[in-house]
Amino acid sequence: MTRGRPMRADARRNYERLLEVAARAFAEHGENASLDDIAKRAGVGSGTLYRHFPNRRSLLEAAYLDRIEAIAARADELALRLPPDEALTQWLHELCAGSVQVRGLKALLGSAVTDGSATAVTVCGTAIKEAATRLVRAAQRDGFLRADVEPVEVLRLAHGVTTASELADGPADGQGTSIRRYLSLLTEGLRARPCPPPSVDVP
């Protein structure tokens, strides 16, 4: 993979375009999507594709990493312009929608890392957990979220929302209306509640 190496502007554009097209192709056609077709749809030659990604596995990993890292990066963007409760809710929605869109890539990646090289999966998991931690802690400090909730619990519940929305809407493009409804129910259950006033015995 060429990730992390300095690239000329034109090479960077080709790299990013290949990732964008590859993500769609793998989601549509599975692991055996034609690499030559991916190169053609990206507007580059096959040689350019193989210079960036020497084999199918490297392209699968890069496409998955790119999508997940973009979702993780959105956490900080949202935190800068929205109150903590809105930032967390919006990010969870984008995470659920993105999970529907990249789930096929994640499943395909399983066969690519069976030899023990789980670097891509580990990096993705860490990025998402760190993003969730920042948003959850900010929402707790702001008094929106219950103090006893852990970020990993929120992620697990969001995974459940994704599954439930697919059951309701079908595995479409992640834009089903059920995601927002189920997330609303989830965040309402996680919301911090004011302590009730002490009871007073009336003589």
Backbone hydrogen bonds, N-H to C=O, Kabsch-Sander energy under -0.5 kcal/mol:
donor,donor_aa,acceptor,acceptor_aa,energy
2,T,52,H,-0.6
5,R,2,T,-2.2
12,R,8,R,-2.7
13,R,9,A,-2.1
14,N,10,D,-2.1
15,Y,11,A,-2.5
16,E,12,R,-2.6
17,R,13,R,-2.4
18,L,14,N,-2.5
19,L,15,Y,-2.0
20,E,16,E,-2.1
21,V,17,R,-2.5
22,A,18,L,-2.8
23,A,19,L,-2.3
24,R,20,E,-1.4
25,A,21,V,-2.5
26,F,22,A,-2.9
27,A,23,A,-1.7
28,E,24,R,-2.2
29,H,25,A,-3.1
30,G,26,F,-1.9
33,A,30,G,-1.7
38,I,34,S,-1.9
39,A,35,L,-2.4
40,K,36,D,-2.2
41,R,37,D,-2.8
42,A,38,I,-1.8
43,G,39,A,-0.5
43,G,40,K,-1.2
44,V,39,A,-2.5
49,L,45,G,-1.6
50,Y,46,S,-2.4
51,R,47,G,-1.6
52,H,48,T,-1.6
53,F,49,L,-3.1
59,L,55,N,-1.4
60,L,56,R,-2.5
61,E,57,R,-2.7
62,A,58,S,-2.1
63,A,59,L,-2.5
64,Y,60,L,-2.2
65,L,61,E,-2.9
66,D,62,A,-2.4
67,R,63,A,-1.7
68,I,64,Y,-2.4
69,E,65,L,-2.8
70,A,66,D,-1.6
71,I,67,R,-1.7
72,A,68,I,-2.4
73,A,69,E,-2.4
74,R,70,A,-1.2
75,A,71,I,-0.5
75,A,72,A,-1.3
76,D,72,A,-0.5
76,D,73,A,-0.6
77,E,73,A,-1.4
78,L,74,R,-2.8
79,A,75,A,-2.1
80,L,76,D,-1.4
81,R,77,E,-0.8
81,R,78,L,-0.6
82,L,78,L,-1.8
87,A,83,P,-2.8
88,L,84,P,-2.3
89,T,85,D,-2.2
90,Q,86,E,-2.8
91,W,87,A,-2.3
92,L,88,L,-2.5
93,H,89,T,-1.8
94,E,90,Q,-2.2
95,L,91,W,-2.7
96,C,92,L,-2.6
97,A,93,H,-2.6
98,G,94,E,-2.6
99,S,95,L,-2.2
100,V,96,C,-1.6
101,Q,97,A,-1.7
102,V,98,G,-2.5
103,R,99,S,-1.1
106,K,102,V,-2.4
107,A,103,R,-2.4
108,L,104,G,-2.3
109,L,105,L,-2.2
110,G,106,K,-0.9
110,G,107,A,-0.7
111,S,107,A,-0.6
111,S,108,L,-0.8
112,A,108,L,-0.7
112,A,109,L,-0.5
113,V,109,L,-1.0
113,V,110,G,-0.8
114,T,111,S,-0.6
116,G,113,V,-1.6
118,A,116,G,-1.6
122,T,118,A,-2.6
123,V,119,T,-2.7
124,C,120,A,-2.3
125,G,121,V,-2.6
126,T,122,T,-2.4
127,A,123,V,-2.3
128,I,124,C,-2.3
129,K,125,G,-2.3
130,E,126,T,-2.5
131,A,127,A,-2.0
132,A,128,I,-2.6
133,T,129,K,-2.4
134,R,130,E,-2.0
135,L,131,A,-1.9
136,V,132,A,-3.0
137,R,133,T,-2.5
138,A,134,R,-1.7
139,A,135,L,-2.2
140,Q,136,V,-2.1
141,R,137,R,-2.6
142,D,138,A,-1.7
143,G,140,Q,-1.3
144,F,139,A,-2.2
145,L,139,A,-1.4
146,R,190,L,-2.5
149,V,146,R,-1.2
153,E,150,E,-0.8
154,V,150,E,-1.7
155,L,151,P,-2.1
156,R,152,V,-2.1
157,L,153,E,-2.4
158,A,154,V,-2.3
159,H,155,L,-2.1
160,G,156,R,-1.7
161,V,157,L,-1.9
162,T,158,A,-2.3
163,T,159,H,-2.1
164,A,160,G,-2.7
165,S,161,V,-2.7
166,E,162,T,-1.9
167,L,163,T,-1.8
168,A,164,A,-1.8
169,D,165,S,-3.3
170,G,166,E,-2.2
172,A,170,G,-2.5
179,I,176,G,-1.0
180,R,176,G,-0.5
181,R,177,T,-1.4
182,Y,178,S,-2.9
183,L,179,I,-2.5
184,S,180,R,-2.1
185,L,181,R,-2.0
186,L,182,Y,-2.2
187,T,183,L,-3.1
188,E,184,S,-1.8
189,G,185,L,-1.6
190,L,186,L,-1.4
191,R,187,T,-0.8
192,A,144,F,-2.4
201,D,199,S,-0.5
